[in-house]
Amino acid sequence: MDERPTTVLTISRQLGSGGSQIGQEVARTLGMRYADREILERAAAAAGVAEGDLAGAEEKSASFWHSVVHSFSLGGPDTTFVPPPLSSVYEGDVFKIESRIIREIASQFDAVIVGRAGFHVLQGHPGLVNVRLHARTSWRIDRIMQVYGVQDRREAEEAVERSDRARAGFIRTFTGRHWTDSRPFDLCIDTSSVGLELATRFVLELVSSRMKRHGRVA
């Protein structure tokens, strides 16, 4: 049995900063497991929720998440990248479920974990690499309009504002930290300044060096 610690990259990001795209590219290049929507899909699958209901699963009633908590089990679906939802609502039970799934993935695979306070959930993991991505608001709005096909700029701006408030509240509630606190992170990047291509290279170099340190690659 391989006793070497897995290498796990967590990406904390602002909506529109490119976290999902960068995470997917790092996972593909380094042969890591990419876990974003998979985390929620596993939890929803435990409660027998149809795949078509996943888009709004995070806003389900308390009774829905109660059934997930009591029927939770791990599956192994293949991951497929899709842009993350424009808005998410988290409950305490959801966080507990997702944290359990994150730890399970990290115990078995070299993986990329996007969002869900992975940096906090996995603190102490010997192969952990924490990255935070942020960007200028106007740049994020432009990118959201392009990626999601949003035609109304005000709609994209409101999506950014809602997401920032929700994610700041989520981090404060479940980690006790301010959302902009950089101390838990090994690397913080302004993707609007350096661009997604260079940002990806920075993250790849950091993760590759950590994998080599733990003997995960030749």
C-alpha positions as CSV (number, residue, x, y, z in Angstrom):
1,M,0.0,0.0,0.0
2,D,1.3,3.5,-0.9
3,E,1.8,5.3,2.4
4,R,3.0,8.6,0.7
5,P,0.6,11.4,1.4
6,T,-1.6,12.5,-1.5
7,T,-1.1,15.9,-3.0
8,V,-4.3,18.0,-2.8
9,L,-4.8,21.4,-4.3
10,T,-7.6,23.5,-2.9
11,I,-8.7,26.6,-4.8
12,S,-10.6,29.4,-3.1
13,R,-11.9,31.8,-5.7
14,Q,-14.1,34.7,-6.4
15,L,-16.9,34.1,-9.0
16,G,-15.5,34.9,-12.4
17,S,-11.8,34.7,-11.4
18,G,-11.2,31.5,-13.4
19,G,-10.9,29.0,-10.5
20,S,-12.8,26.2,-12.2
21,Q,-10.9,26.6,-15.4
22,I,-7.5,26.6,-13.8
23,G,-8.4,23.7,-11.5
24,Q,-9.5,21.6,-14.4
25,E,-6.3,22.3,-16.4
26,V,-4.1,21.5,-13.4
27,A,-5.9,18.3,-12.8
28,R,-5.7,17.3,-16.4
29,T,-2.0,18.1,-16.8
30,L,-0.9,16.4,-13.6
31,G,-3.4,13.4,-13.6
32,M,-5.2,14.5,-10.5
33,R,-8.9,14.0,-9.6
34,Y,-10.9,17.1,-10.2
35,A,-13.7,17.6,-7.6
36,D,-16.1,20.5,-7.9
37,R,-19.7,19.6,-8.6
38,E,-18.8,16.0,-8.0
39,I,-18.8,16.8,-4.3
40,L,-22.4,18.0,-4.3
41,E,-23.5,15.3,-6.8
42,R,-22.3,12.5,-4.4
43,A,-24.3,14.0,-1.5
44,A,-27.4,14.4,-3.7
45,A,-27.1,10.9,-5.1
46,A,-27.1,9.5,-1.5
47,A,-30.7,10.9,-1.2
48,G,-31.8,9.6,-4.6
49,V,-32.1,13.0,-6.2
50,A,-32.3,13.1,-10.0
51,E,-29.3,14.5,-11.8
52,G,-31.5,17.2,-13.4
53,D,-32.3,18.5,-9.9
54,L,-28.6,19.2,-9.0
55,A,-28.5,22.8,-10.4
56,G,-30.7,23.9,-7.5
57,A,-29.8,21.3,-5.0
58,E,-28.0,23.7,-2.7
59,E,-31.2,25.6,-2.2
60,K,-33.3,22.6,-1.2
61,S,-35.3,22.6,2.0
62,A,-33.9,21.5,5.4
63,S,-35.9,18.2,5.0
64,F,-34.0,17.4,1.8
65,W,-30.6,17.8,3.5
66,H,-31.8,15.9,6.6
67,S,-32.4,12.9,4.3
68,V,-29.0,13.3,2.8
69,V,-27.3,13.3,6.2
70,H,-29.1,10.1,7.2
71,S,-28.6,8.2,4.0
72,F,-25.1,9.4,3.1
73,S,-22.8,7.0,1.4
74,L,-19.8,7.5,-1.0
75,G,-20.0,6.6,-4.7
76,G,-17.5,7.0,-7.5
77,P,-19.0,8.9,-10.4
78,D,-16.7,10.3,-13.1
79,T,-16.3,14.0,-13.0
80,T,-17.3,16.3,-15.9
81,F,-16.4,19.9,-15.9
82,V,-19.2,22.5,-16.1
83,P,-19.0,26.1,-15.1
84,P,-19.9,26.5,-11.4
85,P,-23.4,27.9,-10.6
86,L,-23.8,31.6,-10.4
87,S,-25.1,31.4,-6.9
88,S,-25.0,28.9,-4.0
89,V,-26.7,28.7,-0.7
90,Y,-25.0,26.5,2.0
91,E,-26.6,25.1,5.1
92,G,-24.7,23.6,8.1
93,D,-25.7,20.1,7.2
94,V,-24.5,20.6,3.6
95,F,-21.1,21.7,4.8
96,K,-20.8,18.6,7.0
97,I,-21.6,16.3,4.2
98,E,-19.3,18.0,1.7
99,S,-16.5,18.1,4.3
100,R,-16.8,14.4,4.7
101,I,-16.6,13.8,1.0
102,I,-13.6,16.1,0.6
103,R,-11.7,14.2,3.3
104,E,-12.5,10.9,1.7
105,I,-11.3,12.1,-1.7
106,A,-8.1,13.6,-0.3
107,S,-7.3,10.3,1.6
108,Q,-7.3,8.3,-1.6
109,F,-6.4,10.5,-4.6
110,D,-4.1,13.3,-5.7
111,A,-6.9,15.8,-6.2
112,V,-8.0,19.4,-7.0
113,I,-10.8,20.6,-4.7
114,V,-12.6,23.8,-5.8
115,G,-14.3,25.9,-3.2
116,R,-16.2,24.6,-0.2
117,A,-13.6,25.8,2.2
118,G,-11.3,23.0,1.3
119,F,-8.3,24.9,2.7
120,H,-10.0,24.7,6.1
121,V,-11.5,21.2,5.9
122,L,-8.1,19.7,5.0
123,Q,-5.8,21.7,7.2
124,G,-3.0,19.5,8.5
125,H,-3.0,17.3,5.4
126,P,0.7,16.9,4.6
127,G,0.4,17.2,0.9
128,L,-1.9,20.2,1.0
129,V,-1.5,23.2,-1.4
130,N,-3.9,26.1,-0.9
131,V,-4.4,28.7,-3.6
132,R,-6.6,31.8,-3.7
133,L,-7.7,33.4,-6.9
134,H,-9.2,36.9,-7.1
135,A,-9.7,39.5,-9.8
136,R,-10.9,43.0,-10.5
137,T,-14.7,43.2,-10.4
138,S,-15.1,44.6,-13.9
139,W,-12.9,41.8,-15.3
140,R,-15.0,39.2,-13.5
141,I,-18.2,40.7,-14.9
142,D,-16.9,40.6,-18.4
143,R,-15.8,37.0,-18.0
144,I,-19.2,36.0,-16.5
145,M,-21.0,37.5,-19.5
146,Q,-18.7,35.5,-21.8
147,V,-18.7,32.2,-20.0
148,Y,-22.4,32.1,-19.1
149,G,-23.7,34.0,-22.1
150,V,-25.2,36.7,-19.9
151,Q,-26.4,39.5,-22.1
152,D,-27.3,42.1,-19.4
153,R,-24.2,43.6,-17.8
154,R,-26.3,44.6,-14.7
155,E,-27.4,41.0,-14.3
156,A,-23.8,39.8,-14.3
157,E,-22.8,42.6,-11.9
158,E,-25.6,41.5,-9.5
159,A,-24.4,37.9,-9.7
160,V,-20.9,38.9,-8.7
161,E,-22.3,41.0,-5.8
162,R,-24.5,38.1,-4.5
163,S,-21.7,35.6,-4.8
164,D,-19.2,37.8,-3.0
165,R,-21.7,38.3,-0.1
166,A,-22.6,34.6,0.1
167,R,-19.0,33.3,-0.1
168,A,-17.8,35.9,2.5
169,G,-20.6,34.8,4.8
170,F,-19.9,31.1,4.2
171,I,-16.2,31.4,5.1
172,R,-17.0,33.5,8.1
173,T,-19.6,31.1,9.4
174,F,-17.7,27.9,8.9
175,T,-14.1,28.8,9.3
176,G,-14.2,32.0,11.5
177,R,-12.0,33.8,9.0
178,H,-12.5,36.9,6.9
179,W,-12.9,35.9,3.2
180,T,-9.9,38.0,2.2
181,D,-7.6,36.6,4.8
182,S,-4.5,35.4,2.8
183,R,-2.8,33.6,5.7
184,P,-4.1,30.0,5.0
185,F,-2.9,30.2,1.4
186,D,0.4,29.2,-0.2
187,L,-0.3,31.4,-3.3
188,C,-2.7,34.2,-4.0
189,I,-3.1,35.4,-7.6
190,D,-4.9,38.3,-9.2
191,T,-6.0,36.6,-12.5
192,S,-7.1,39.8,-14.0
193,S,-3.5,41.1,-13.8
194,V,-1.6,38.0,-14.8
195,G,-4.1,36.3,-17.1
196,L,-5.5,32.7,-16.8
197,E,-2.6,31.1,-18.8
198,L,0.2,32.5,-16.6
199,A,-1.9,31.9,-13.4
200,T,-2.3,28.3,-14.5
201,R,1.5,27.9,-15.0
202,F,2.1,29.4,-11.5
203,V,-0.2,26.9,-9.9
204,L,1.1,24.0,-11.9
205,E,4.7,24.7,-10.9
206,L,3.7,24.9,-7.2
207,V,1.7,21.7,-7.2
208,S,4.3,19.9,-9.3
209,S,7.0,20.8,-6.8
210,R,4.9,19.5,-3.9
211,M,4.2,16.2,-5.7
212,K,7.9,15.7,-6.3
213,R,8.7,16.5,-2.7
214,H,6.3,13.7,-1.6
215,G,7.4,11.3,-4.3
216,R,4.1,11.3,-6.1
217,V,5.8,11.8,-9.5
218,A,9.1,10.7,-11.1
